[in-house]
């Protein structure tokens, strides 16, 4: 693996246990992404793509194997440490937006900075909303915004801390084709501006082809693409 990989996974497995018994979600996955790389994860539904992204984000713990982001072994961090690391180094964009409905757009974007104790959270949130073209809507609540506008707010929240790693899970999946293209353009532009490594889970082949590299997952394994 590259010595200074932005993301590195070695022999990572994930097994979840339910009422029907254990289910092997990921099976010995190894990969690496260089700083500033654009990497797409594609594959059929149930192949493990979103679970893999959750592991990289530290939202799930692997059953086996090691995961490092920007040289930090995620397995060495407790839950509080993982939360602090995410706030400093990782931005996440979800398909379902995950905005807090009782907060305005500006408050949603400022929230991770406020949790980190930043005194300039408000002004930085305004700047992030301006970067996604939504500063005039800063006082609106999520239900007062269109789907595309809500995803722009989610993008602003993801990049407001200028993360080294930007993760996107089906970022255009809930949007019509034209709006999805606008969001994709914005996602890549923001990653370029902040020089963030970008990892995208997507079923959208056009979106995947915009990345420098594509890894194909099937049945919890990488079956195609360059594996380090």
ZIZI-V352877 format. One record per pair of residues at least 24 apart in sequence whose ideal C-beta (glycine too) atoms are under 10 Angstrom apart, sorted by the first residue. I is the first residue (numbers start at 1). J is the second residue. If there is no record, write none. Layout:
i:I j:J
i:I j:J
This chain:
i:1 j:30
i:1 j:31
i:1 j:32
i:1 j:33
i:1 j:68
i:1 j:228
i:2 j:32
i:2 j:33
i:2 j:34
i:2 j:35
i:2 j:37
i:2 j:228
i:3 j:71
i:4 j:34
i:4 j:35
i:4 j:70
i:4 j:71
i:5 j:31
i:5 j:32
i:5 j:33
i:5 j:34
i:5 j:35
i:5 j:37
i:5 j:68
i:5 j:69
i:5 j:70
i:5 j:71
i:5 j:197
i:5 j:228
i:6 j:32
i:6 j:33
i:6 j:34
i:6 j:35
i:6 j:36
i:6 j:37
i:6 j:39
i:6 j:68
i:6 j:69
i:6 j:70
i:6 j:71
i:6 j:89
i:6 j:164
i:6 j:165
i:6 j:196
i:6 j:197
i:6 j:198
i:6 j:199
i:7 j:31
i:7 j:32
i:7 j:33
i:7 j:34
i:7 j:35
i:7 j:37
i:7 j:39
i:7 j:56
i:7 j:67
i:7 j:68
i:7 j:69
i:7 j:70
i:7 j:90
i:7 j:164
i:7 j:165
i:7 j:167
i:7 j:197
i:7 j:199
i:8 j:32
i:8 j:33
i:8 j:34
i:8 j:56
i:8 j:66
i:8 j:67
i:8 j:68
i:8 j:69
i:8 j:70
i:8 j:71
i:8 j:73
i:8 j:228
i:9 j:33
i:9 j:52
i:9 j:55
i:9 j:56
i:9 j:62
i:9 j:65
i:9 j:66
i:9 j:67
i:9 j:68
i:9 j:69
i:9 j:74
i:9 j:222
i:9 j:227
i:9 j:228
i:10 j:64
i:10 j:65
i:10 j:66
i:10 j:67
i:10 j:68
i:10 j:228
i:11 j:62
i:11 j:64
i:11 j:65
i:11 j:66
i:12 j:52
i:12 j:55
i:12 j:56
i:12 j:62
i:12 j:63
i:12 j:64
i:12 j:65
i:12 j:66
i:12 j:67
i:13 j:55
i:13 j:62
i:13 j:63
i:13 j:64
i:13 j:65
i:13 j:220
i:14 j:48
i:14 j:51
i:14 j:52
i:14 j:54
i:14 j:55
i:14 j:60
i:14 j:61
i:14 j:62
i:14 j:63
i:14 j:64
i:14 j:65
i:14 j:220
i:15 j:62
i:15 j:63
i:15 j:64
i:15 j:220
i:16 j:51
i:16 j:60
i:16 j:63
i:17 j:63
i:22 j:63
i:23 j:220
i:24 j:48
i:24 j:63
i:24 j:219
i:24 j:220
i:24 j:221
i:25 j:50
i:25 j:51
i:25 j:52
i:25 j:54
i:25 j:55
i:25 j:60
i:25 j:62
i:25 j:63
i:25 j:219
i:25 j:220
i:26 j:51
i:26 j:52
i:26 j:55
i:26 j:60
i:26 j:62
i:26 j:63
i:26 j:64
i:26 j:65
i:26 j:217
i:26 j:219
i:26 j:220
i:26 j:221
i:26 j:222
i:27 j:63
i:27 j:64
i:27 j:219
i:27 j:220
i:27 j:221
i:27 j:222
i:28 j:64
i:28 j:65
i:28 j:220
i:28 j:221
i:28 j:222
i:29 j:55
i:29 j:62
i:29 j:65
i:29 j:67
i:29 j:215
i:29 j:217
i:29 j:220
i:29 j:221
i:29 j:222
i:29 j:227
i:30 j:65
i:30 j:66
i:30 j:222
i:30 j:227
i:30 j:228
i:31 j:56
i:31 j:199
i:31 j:213
i:31 j:215
i:31 j:222
i:31 j:225
i:31 j:226
i:31 j:227
i:31 j:228
i:32 j:68
i:32 j:226
i:32 j:227
i:32 j:228
i:33 j:69
i:33 j:165
i:33 j:197
i:33 j:198
i:33 j:199
i:33 j:212
i:33 j:213
i:33 j:215
i:33 j:228
i:34 j:197
i:34 j:212
i:34 j:213
i:34 j:228
i:35 j:70
i:35 j:164
i:35 j:165
i:35 j:195
i:35 j:196
i:35 j:197
i:36 j:164
i:36 j:191
i:36 j:192
i:36 j:194
i:36 j:195
i:36 j:196
i:36 j:197
i:36 j:198
i:36 j:212
i:37 j:196
i:37 j:197
i:37 j:198
i:37 j:199
i:37 j:211
i:37 j:212
i:37 j:213
i:38 j:166
i:38 j:187
i:38 j:188
i:38 j:191
i:38 j:192
i:38 j:196
i:38 j:197
i:38 j:198
i:38 j:199
i:38 j:200
i:38 j:208
i:38 j:210
i:38 j:211
i:38 j:212
i:38 j:213
i:38 j:214
i:39 j:197
i:39 j:198
i:39 j:199
i:39 j:200
i:39 j:208
i:39 j:211
i:39 j:212
i:39 j:213
i:39 j:214
i:39 j:215
i:39 j:225
i:39 j:226
i:40 j:168
i:40 j:198
i:40 j:199
i:40 j:200
i:40 j:201
i:40 j:202
i:40 j:204
i:40 j:205
i:40 j:207
i:40 j:208
i:40 j:209
i:40 j:210
i:40 j:211
i:40 j:212
i:40 j:213
i:40 j:214
i:40 j:215
i:40 j:216
i:40 j:225
i:41 j:167
i:41 j:168
i:41 j:169
i:41 j:199
i:41 j:200
i:41 j:201
i:41 j:202
i:41 j:208
i:41 j:211
i:41 j:214
i:41 j:215
i:41 j:216
i:41 j:217
i:41 j:222
i:41 j:225
i:42 j:200
i:42 j:201
i:42 j:202
i:42 j:203
i:42 j:204
i:42 j:205
i:42 j:207
i:42 j:208
i:42 j:211
i:42 j:214
i:42 j:215
i:42 j:216
i:42 j:217
i:42 j:218
i:42 j:224
i:42 j:225
i:43 j:201
i:43 j:202
i:43 j:203
i:43 j:215
i:43 j:216
i:43 j:217
i:43 j:218
i:43 j:219
i:43 j:220
i:43 j:221
i:43 j:222
i:43 j:223
i:43 j:224
i:44 j:203
i:44 j:216
i:44 j:217
i:44 j:218
i:44 j:219
i:45 j:203
i:46 j:217
i:46 j:218
i:46 j:219
i:46 j:220
i:47 j:201
i:47 j:216
i:47 j:217
i:47 j:218
i:47 j:219
i:47 j:220
i:47 j:221
i:47 j:222
i:47 j:223
i:48 j:201
i:48 j:217
i:48 j:218
i:48 j:219
i:48 j:220
i:48 j:221
i:48 j:222
i:49 j:169
i:49 j:170
i:49 j:200
i:49 j:201
i:49 j:202
i:49 j:203
i:49 j:215
i:49 j:216
i:49 j:217
i:49 j:218
i:50 j:94
i:50 j:95
i:50 j:169
i:50 j:170
i:50 j:201
i:51 j:201
i:51 j:217
i:51 j:220
i:52 j:169
i:52 j:199
i:52 j:201
i:52 j:215
i:52 j:217
i:52 j:220
i:52 j:222
i:53 j:92
i:53 j:94
i:53 j:167
i:53 j:168
i:53 j:169
i:53 j:170
i:53 j:199
i:53 j:200
i:53 j:201
i:54 j:92
i:54 j:167
i:54 j:169
i:54 j:201
i:56 j:90
i:56 j:92
i:56 j:165
i:56 j:167
i:56 j:199
i:57 j:82
i:57 j:85
i:57 j:86
i:57 j:90
i:57 j:91
i:57 j:92
i:57 j:165
i:57 j:167
i:57 j:169
i:57 j:199
i:58 j:82
i:58 j:83
i:58 j:85
i:58 j:86
i:58 j:89
i:58 j:90
i:59 j:83
i:59 j:86
i:59 j:90
i:59 j:92
i:59 j:167
i:69 j:164
i:69 j:165
i:69 j:167
i:69 j:197
i:70 j:163
i:70 j:164
i:70 j:165
i:70 j:197
i:83 j:115
i:83 j:116
i:84 j:115
i:84 j:116
i:86 j:112
i:86 j:161
i:86 j:163
i:86 j:165
i:86 j:167
i:87 j:112
i:87 j:113
i:87 j:115
i:87 j:116
i:87 j:117
i:87 j:118
i:87 j:161
i:87 j:163
i:88 j:112
i:88 j:116
i:88 j:161
i:88 j:162
i:88 j:163
i:88 j:164
i:89 j:161
i:89 j:162
i:89 j:163
i:89 j:164
i:89 j:165
i:89 j:196
i:90 j:158
i:90 j:161
i:90 j:163
i:90 j:164
i:90 j:165
i:90 j:166
i:90 j:167
i:90 j:196
i:90 j:197
i:91 j:154
i:91 j:155
i:91 j:156
i:91 j:157
i:91 j:158
i:91 j:159
i:91 j:160
i:91 j:161
i:91 j:162
i:91 j:163
i:91 j:164
i:91 j:165
i:91 j:166
i:91 j:167
i:91 j:168
i:91 j:190
i:91 j:191
i:91 j:194
i:91 j:196
i:91 j:198
i:92 j:154
i:92 j:157
i:92 j:158
i:92 j:163
i:92 j:165
i:92 j:166
i:92 j:167
i:92 j:168
i:92 j:169
i:93 j:151
i:93 j:154
i:93 j:155
i:93 j:157
i:93 j:158
i:93 j:159
i:93 j:166
i:93 j:167
i:93 j:168
i:93 j:169
i:93 j:170
i:93 j:171
i:93 j:172
i:93 j:183
i:93 j:187
i:93 j:190
i:93 j:198
i:93 j:200
i:94 j:151
i:94 j:154
i:94 j:158
i:94 j:167
i:94 j:168
i:94 j:169
i:94 j:170
i:94 j:171
i:94 j:173
i:94 j:174
i:95 j:151
i:95 j:154
i:95 j:168
i:95 j:169
i:95 j:170
i:95 j:171
i:95 j:172
i:95 j:173
i:95 j:174
i:95 j:175
i:95 j:201
i:95 j:202
i:96 j:150
i:96 j:151
i:96 j:154
i:96 j:169
i:96 j:170
i:96 j:173
i:96 j:174
i:97 j:142
i:97 j:145
i:97 j:147
i:97 j:149
i:97 j:150
i:97 j:151
i:97 j:152
i:97 j:153
i:97 j:154
i:97 j:155
i:97 j:157
i:97 j:171
i:97 j:174
i:98 j:142
i:98 j:150
i:98 j:154
i:98 j:157
i:99 j:141
i:99 j:142
i:99 j:143
i:99 j:145
i:99 j:150
i:99 j:151
i:99 j:153
i:99 j:154
i:99 j:157
i:100 j:141
i:100 j:142
i:101 j:141
i:101 j:142
i:101 j:143
i:102 j:141
i:102 j:142
i:102 j:143
i:103 j:141
i:103 j:142
i:103 j:153
i:104 j:137
i:104 j:138
i:104 j:139
i:104 j:140
i:104 j:141
i:104 j:142
i:104 j:144
i:104 j:153
i:105 j:129
i:105 j:132
i:105 j:134
i:105 j:135
i:105 j:136
i:105 j:137
i:105 j:138
i:105 j:139
i:105 j:140
i:105 j:141
i:105 j:142
i:105 j:144
i:105 j:145
i:105 j:149
i:105 j:150
i:105 j:152
i:105 j:153
i:105 j:154
i:105 j:156
i:105 j:157
i:106 j:134
i:106 j:135
i:106 j:137
i:106 j:138
i:106 j:139
i:106 j:140
i:106 j:153
i:106 j:156
i:107 j:138
i:107 j:139
i:107 j:141
i:108 j:138
i:108 j:141
i:108 j:142
i:108 j:150
i:108 j:153
i:108 j:154
i:108 j:156
i:108 j:157
i:108 j:160
i:109 j:134
i:109 j:138
i:109 j:153
i:109 j:154
i:109 j:155
i:109 j:156
i:109 j:157
i:109 j:158
i:109 j:159
i:109 j:160
i:110 j:138
i:110 j:156
i:110 j:157
i:110 j:160
i:111 j:157
i:111 j:160
i:112 j:157
i:112 j:158
i:112 j:160
i:112 j:161
i:112 j:163
i:113 j:157
i:113 j:160
i:113 j:161
i:116 j:161
i:118 j:160
i:118 j:161
i:121 j:160
i:121 j:161
i:124 j:156
i:124 j:160
i:124 j:161
i:124 j:162
i:125 j:153
i:125 j:156
i:125 j:157
i:125 j:160
i:126 j:156
i:126 j:160
i:127 j:156
i:127 j:160
i:128 j:152
i:128 j:153
i:128 j:155
i:128 j:156
i:128 j:157
i:128 j:158
i:128 j:159
i:128 j:160
i:128 j:161
i:128 j:162
i:128 j:190
i:129 j:153
i:129 j:155
i:129 j:156
i:129 j:157
i:129 j:160
i:130 j:156
i:131 j:155
i:131 j:156
i:131 j:159
i:131 j:160
i:131 j:186
i:131 j:189
i:131 j:190
i:131 j:193
i:131 j:194
i:132 j:156
i:132 j:157
i:132 j:158
i:132 j:159
i:132 j:183
i:132 j:186
i:132 j:187
i:132 j:189
i:132 j:190
i:133 j:182
i:133 j:186
i:146 j:175
i:146 j:179
i:147 j:174
i:147 j:175
i:147 j:176
i:147 j:179
i:147 j:180
i:147 j:183
i:148 j:172
i:148 j:174
i:148 j:175
i:148 j:176
i:148 j:178
i:148 j:179
i:148 j:180
i:148 j:182
i:148 j:183
i:148 j:186
i:149 j:179
i:150 j:174
i:150 j:175
i:151 j:175
i:151 j:179
i:151 j:180
i:151 j:182
i:151 j:183
i:151 j:186
i:151 j:187
i:152 j:179
i:152 j:182
i:152 j:183
i:152 j:186
i:154 j:183
i:155 j:183
i:155 j:186
i:155 j:187
i:155 j:189
i:155 j:190
i:156 j:186
i:156 j:190
i:158 j:187
i:158 j:190
i:158 j:191
i:158 j:196
i:159 j:186
i:159 j:187
i:159 j:190
i:159 j:191
i:159 j:193
i:159 j:194
i:159 j:196
i:161 j:194
i:162 j:190
i:162 j:193
i:162 j:194
i:162 j:195
i:162 j:196
i:163 j:191
i:163 j:194
i:163 j:196
i:163 j:197
i:164 j:194
i:164 j:195
i:164 j:196
i:164 j:197
i:165 j:191
i:165 j:196
i:165 j:197
i:165 j:198
i:165 j:199
i:166 j:190
i:166 j:191
i:166 j:194
i:166 j:196
i:166 j:197
i:166 j:198
i:166 j:199
i:166 j:200
i:167 j:196
i:167 j:197
i:167 j:198
i:167 j:199
i:167 j:200
i:167 j:201
i:168 j:198
i:168 j:199
i:168 j:200
i:168 j:201
i:168 j:202
i:168 j:207
i:169 j:199
i:169 j:200
i:169 j:201
i:169 j:202
i:170 j:200
i:170 j:201
i:170 j:202
i:170 j:203
i:170 j:204
i:170 j:207
i:171 j:200
i:171 j:201
i:171 j:202
i:171 j:204
i:171 j:207
i:172 j:200
i:172 j:202
i:172 j:203
i:172 j:204
i:172 j:206
i:172 j:207
i:173 j:201
i:173 j:202
i:173 j:203
i:173 j:204
i:173 j:207
i:177 j:204
i:177 j:206
i:180 j:204
i:180 j:206
i:180 j:207
i:181 j:206
i:181 j:207
i:183 j:207
i:184 j:210
i:185 j:210
